[in-house]
Amino acid sequence: MASSTTPVPESPSSGAGGCLLRLLWMLGGNAALLLTAVGIGQRRHPVGVMTALYWGVVALILAARYVDIRHCHGQTARGTPATLKDWRSHALLLVVLAAVLWLMVYYAPRWLGR
């Protein structure tokens, strides 16, 4: 007897666009944030340019997460559907941590007498 299985329809969140968006805000964005922070700390590039780039990356991460939730049915780390409340929590945490990191890399050379 042949078993009849119906294919599971692909959800928008499992498409390539949703996957790339998640990789952007989870991995790529955080890596770019760390690289720009290192650039600020090393002072090899104009600090104003690197600072603008740094905060631009923060904005990009937040925008990507927002689009993921609103249009690609993003999920939480527990696999439940993410809501705008999750986005607000993520945004607050990211901005606070990014500000602390920026202050550390911007002012550390001054504090250390360099």
LUMMI-518069 format. One record per residue (C-alpha): x, y, z. Coordinates in pm, whole numbers, padded with zeros to 5 digits, always signed. Layout:
BEGIN
XYZ ...
END
This chain:
BEGIN
+00000+00000+00000 +00146+00335-00103 +00159+00602+00158 +00022+00934+00057 +00211+01220+00204 +00126+01574+00128 +00413+01814+00098 +00432+02075+00368 +00387+02420+00216 +00690+02640+00249 +00631+02931+00482 +00768+03275+00399 +01008+03245+00691 +01170+02935+00545 +01244+03099+00210 +01586+03215+00105 +01503+03580+00173 +01395+03514+00530 +01701+03299+00592 +01938+03563+00455 +01766+03831+00659 +01811+03627+00977 +02177+03566+00897 +02217+03939+00843 +02084+04050+01179 +02213+03754+01380 +02563+03703+01243 +02663+03952+00979 +02539+04257+01164 +02710+04163+01488 +03035+04082+01308 +03022+04416+01126 +02953+04592+01455 +03260+04435+01615 +03478+04515+01314 +03374+04880+01315 +03432+04895+01692 +03785+04763+01634 +03831+05026+01363 +03729+05300+01603 +03965+05169+01870 +04261+05142+01635 +04215+05497+01506 +04341+05399+01160 +04042+05562+00994 +03870+05892+01073 +03683+05830+01397 +03380+06027+01278 +03344+05810+00969 +03385+05489+01169 +03136+05611+01430 +02879+05687+01160 +02941+05344+01010 +02910+05183+01355 +02570+05340+01427 +02461+05269+01071 +02528+04900+01135 +02318+04920+01453 +02034+05074+01249 +02074+04806+00981 +02052+04526+01240 +01736+04678+01388 +01578+04729+01046 +01659+04374+00940 +01509+04232+01259 +01198+04447+01213 +01148+04331+00854 +01210+03971+00964 +00932+03995+01222 +00683+04196+01016 +00723+04037+00675 +00908+03706+00709 +00736+03562+01015 +01052+03577+01227 +01085+03356+01530 +01234+03384+01875 +01526+03168+01987 +01267+02930+02135 +01101+02883+01795 +00785+03079+01875 +00663+03358+01647 +00840+03684+01726 +00635+03996+01798 +00708+04366+01797 +00749+04335+02174 +01042+04102+02103 +01178+04358+01857 +01154+04638+02114 +01337+04426+02370 +01605+04339+02115 +01633+04704+02009 +01674+04829+02365 +01936+04567+02449 +02127+04624+02124 +02133+05003+02160 +02245+04988+02525 +02518+04731+02456 +02630+04914+02140 +02653+05242+02335 +02860+05078+02610 +03091+04917+02352 +03126+05244+02162 +03211+05434+02479 +03469+05171+02571 +03649+05170+02236 +03624+05546+02190 +03746+05648+02534 +03971+05352+02630 +04281+05498+02457 +04229+05823+02647 +04181+05640+02977 +04489+05430+02912 +04696+05737+02825 +04748+05659+02456 
END
